[in-house]
Amino acid sequence: MSANVVIVGGGHAGGQAVASLRQGGFDGDITLVTAEQSLPYQRPPLSKAYLAGELPRERLLMRPSAFYEGAGVDVRLGIEVTGLDAGRRSLTLSDGGQLTYDHMILATGGRPRPLPCPGADHPAVHYLRTIADVDAMRPRFVPGACIVIVGAGYIGLEVAAVAIKHGLRPVVLEMAPMVLARVASPEVAGFFENVHRGAGVDLRTGVAASAIEDRDGKAVVVSTAGDRIEADLVVAGVGLLPNVELAQAAGIDCDNGIVVDAFCRASASGVYAVGDCSNHPSRLYGRRLRLESVHNALEQAKTAAADICGKPLAYDQVPWFWSDQYELKLQTAGLSQGYDQVVIRGNMAMRSFAAFYLKDGRLLAVDAVNRPAEFTLAKRWIWDRKAPSPQQLGDDSIEAKALAV
């Protein structure tokens, strides 16, 4: 009798796991269980084209329903896994059903971190993680509306850019002294602050939301600076919490995510964890990482599927991310934490530059704005643990080099 696989979670990682299992020759039963009412879909457009109404819902899908039917996958939509017995390899479902598995892939993702202030449950307060989240805020996302965005990370800044484009009045509150505080240098952060303020965003750094009050159905956001901002819509983007509760309750090792090895295997036999919920070892950076990115979700899903198919290949790649704001495409390769030098190549005034982050001369990461060539080359340099010379970082032939690798 063939082995079976149960995939818990229907995000990028869950959808990719299905495809990679079949591509890898797995011919056993596959069950995909997701609490959402949709087949696996792309999340990045949610804060951009889908929020703007420029992308229909069906275009979000990673693959059409015919794919899952053709692959013989049992898809359970709108069903939560409420219990896991790792010893018996069994799952309890919210509809009262049960499943057993030979292999299980936990692709449970994460959930938005709630606003830590009184009044955060006001009806005007929304989070942006799922299709349902965007659909719920759409009636308030209208021209002329005041939208207060709490948090100036990727999500917050992308929402601000879309709001400006569609005639809303965005106010962004960021408790850190600069935007993108966890991931960018002051130079890059300052660039994006200038772009947003120049576009008409009321951007306030060093300011958080201390309370949210009600005034005739509208939210009044009280800031730590003492301001009171009347808002039609409040969007919170203050981080993500990994969904580890199912694994934790089953005695599976968790530490800022579900702890896995280089093959995405968790501490319980037959269990894998992939994507935003997993914490994996990185040879490149010499520490464990939990990454929130599409690339990581897809590649870890491929890794887990390959191991199940008997073709193990350790996961160890350069992390990369992207963000679209106005006409700008920010592409980031690597992780910049701990850098001691930033080298800027290009022209910030022309909105085309790359910021290279180095530590003891070795390249850790790059932020490339409308510079795909530098992004491509930097990924190779980071993987090779290269210490580029000042001449290389300033070499005008970098584009040709990037296209050649």
N, C-alpha and C positions, 0 to 999 in steps of 0.2 A: 504494500500500500504506500502511495506517495506521501511525502511529508506535506504539511500545510503551513501557511504563513498568515498571521493576522497582523494587519497594519492599523495602528491606533493613531488617528489624526489625518486630516485631509488637506493639509497645506501643500506647499511646494515639495517638501520632503516625502510626504505620503504618496503624492501623485507620481513622483519620480521613482519611488521604490517599486510601485506596480510595474512601470515600464521596464525598469532595469532587471527585475526578476524574470520577466518573460523574455527580454532580449538575451539574458544570460542562460536561457534554456530551462528555467524552472517550470516544471509541468504539473506541479501539485495545485491544490486549491489555494486561492488567495481571497481573503476577506478584508475589505477596507471599511473601517468604522470611523465616522466623523460626526461630531455634534452639530456641525453646520448643515444647512439645507441645500448645499451646493456641492457639485463635484469639485475636485481640486482646481484651484484657480490662482492666477497671478495676483500677488498683493501690491507690488509697487505702483500700479496704476490707480489704486484706490485713492491715494492722496493727490493725484494729479488728474489724468484724463477722465477717470470714472467720476470723481467728485465734481469735475467741471461739466459733466454731462456729455462729454465728447466721445465716450467709448461705451457701447451697449454692453449689457451684462454678459451676454453670450460670448463676447470677444475676450472676456477675462479668463475663460476656461483654458487650462493647460492642454486638455485634450477633450474631444467631444464624447458624449455618452456612448457612441458607437465603438469607441476604442475599448472601453471597459467591457462592453458586451462581447466584442470580438475576442478579448483576452480571457473571457470566462471568469471575470472578477465579481464576487458577491459584494456589492456596494451597499452599505447601511448608512443612509443619510438621516440626520437629526437624532442620532443615537449616541449617548455618552457611555463610556466604560466606567462603571461605578466601583468595581472591585477587581483586584488581581491577586490570584494565588499562584505565586511563582513556583512553589513546590509541585503543585498539581498541574501547572501550566493551564490554568483556566481563568476566564474572564466573566464577570457579571455585568450585564448591560442594563441601561436605564429602562428598557421596555420589558424587563423581567427575564429576558433570554440569557443564555450562557453560550460561551464559545470555548473550545480548547484549541491549543496550538502546539506545533512542534517548534516553530520559530515565531517570535513576535518582534515587530519593529515599532518602538515608541517614537512617534513623530508628533508629539503632543504640543509642540510649539511653546508659545507664551501668551500672556495676557497683559494689557496695559496696566502699568502701575497707577493705582488710584490717587487722585489729588489728596494730599494730606491736610485738608483744611475744612473747617465747618462749612456746611452748605454745598459740599461737593456732589450731593445727590440731587441738586436742582435739575428740573427737566431740561433746562437749556444747556446743561453740561454733557458733552459727548466725548467719546474716545474713538480713535480711528485704527481699527485692526482688521475688521471684517466687512464684507459686503453689507451685512445688516447694519453695521455701525454707520456707514456712509448713507445708506437709504434713510436711516432714522434722522440724520441731521439735514438732509436735503431740503425739507420744507423751510428751514431757517436760513439756508445758504442762498440768499437772494440779493440782487443788487441793492445797494443802499444800506444793507444791514451792517451793524457793528459786530465784528467777530473778535473775541479775545482769545488769543492762543497762548496757553501756558506751557512754556518750554520751547527753546530755540535750537532743537536738534534738527536732524534731517526732516522728520515729519512736520514739525512746526513750521519750518521755513518753507517747505514745499506747499503747505496749506496756505501760508501767507501769500506766496507768489500767485497761486490760483485765485485767491480771494481778490487780489488787486486786479488781476486780468478780468474778473467778472463783476467788477464794480462794487465790491464790498469794502468796508472800512476796517482793516485789520489792526489790532493792537497786540503786540507780542511782548509777553513778560518772561524774562529769563533771570533766574536767581543768581546764576554765575556772572562774573564780570564781563563775559563775552559770549557770543553765540558759538555753537559747536564746541563747547568747552572741553568735552571729553576726548575729542578726536582731532582738533585742528590747532595750529600755531596761532599766536596773536596776529601774525601777518595775514593768514588766510581768513581768520575770523573777522578781522577788520575789513577785509575786502567785501565779504558777504554782508556785513553790517552796512557798509556804504551803499551797496547795491540795493538792499531792501529799503533803506531810508530814502534813497534817491527815487525809488519807485512809488513812494508814498506810504510805506509801512511805518506805523508808530511803534518803534522798537525801543524797549526799555530794558536795559541790562542791570544786573544787581538788584532786581526787583522780583518778588514772588507774590503769589496770591495768598493772602492771609485769611480770607473768608469770602463766601459767596452768599449774598442775600437776595431776597425776592422783592421785586417792585412791579406789581401788576403783570405778573407772568414773565417779565424780563429778569435776567440775572444782573445783579450789581456786584461786580468783582472789586473787592477791597484789597488794595495792594499793600505790601509792607512799607511802601513810601507814603502811605496815607491817602492815596488817590482812590476815588470811587468811580468805576467805569461801568456805565450801563450797557449791557450787551444783549443782542438778540440771540447770540450763539457763543458758547464757550467750548473750545476744543483743547483737551489736555493731551500733551505729549511729553510726559515726564519719565519715560523709561518703560522697560518691559520686565515682567516677572516670569521666569521659566515655569512651565507647568510640570512639576515634579511630584505632586501629591500622590498620584496613583502609584508611582514607583516607590516613593518613600514609605507609604503605608505597607507595601509588600516586602519591605526590608532590603530593597535594592540601594546600593551606595549612591548618595547624592551629596554634592557640594558645589553650590552655585551651578546647578544643573545635574543631570544624571551622569554619573562618572562612567566613562567608557575608555576602552583601550584604542589603539591605532586602527583597529578593524571595526570600531563602533560597537563592540561587545560590552554589555553592562555586566554587573557583578553576578547576576542570576543566569543560570544556564539557559541558552536558547533565546535570550532577550538582547535586543539591540536598541540603541537610542541615537537619533539623528536630528540635525537641525538646531533650532533655537534652544531646545530643551537639553541638549547634550553638552558635556564638558570633556574635551578630548586633549590628549597630549600633543604638543607641537615641538617637533625636532628643531624646526627653524628658529623658534623663539625661546626654546629651552624652558618652557613652562606650560601649564595647562591653560586652555582657552575655552570660553563659551562665546560663540560668535552669533550675531544676529544678522544674517545676510542670506540672500537667495543663493549665491554661489555655494556657500557652506552647506545649505540645506540640500541642494541638488547633489553635490559631490559626496556628502556623507551617505545619502540614500543609495547612491551607486556603490559605495564601499560596502555597506551592509548587505545589499543584494548580491554582490560578488562573493562575499564570504559564505552566504547561504547556498550559493550555486557551486561552492567548492573551488572558487577561483580567488583566494584571498589576495588583496592588494592593500597595503597600509595607506591610510589617509594622511597626507602631509603635503599641504599646498600653501601657496601665498594667498592670504586672505585678500579679497577685494570687494569694493562697494561702489555704489554710484548714487547720485542725486541730481534730479533735473529741477532747476529753478529759473524761471523766465527763459531766456535763450541760452542759459549756461548749463553745461554738463560737467559736473564734478565727478571725476573718477579717482578713487583712492585705492592704492595697492599697498599692502603691508599694514603694520601697526606702529604708530609713531611714539608710543609711550616710552619715556626715558631718553628721548633724543637730546643732544647737546649742541646741535647746529642745524640751521635751516638755510638752504641755498635756493634762491628764487631764480628761475630761468623764464624769460618771456617778459610780457608787459602787462601789469595789472590794469593800467589805465585803458588798455585795448581789450581787456577782459579775455586774455589768452596768456596763461602762464602755468608753470609747474613749480611746486614747492617740494624740495627734496629734504627729507629728515635723516640726519646722520647721527651715529653714536660712535665716538672714537674713530671716526672716518668711515665706518661701515654704513651702508645704506639700509635704513629700517623701513622707510615708507615714502610714498609720494602722494601729494594732492595735485591732480592735474585738472585745470579748468580749461575746457575747449582745447586740450592738447593731447589727443589720443596717442600720438607717437611717443611722447615721454612716458605716458602711462604704460604702454606696451613694453618699452625698453626697461623701465624701472622694475616691472615684475620679474624680468629675467635677471636683472642685477641683484634684486633682493634674494631670489632663489639661489643664485650663485654665491651669496654672501660677499658680494663685491664691494670693494672700497673705491668708488670712482674718484678720479682725480678732479681737481677744480677745472682743468682743461676739458675733461669729458663732460662735466656738467654744463660747461659754457660753450660746448662745441656746436656750431650751427648745423653740422651734418647729422645731428641726432635723429632727425626724421627719417633719413635714409637708413640709418642703422636700425631703427626700430622696425621698419618695414621688412628688413632683411632677416630678422630673427624669427 
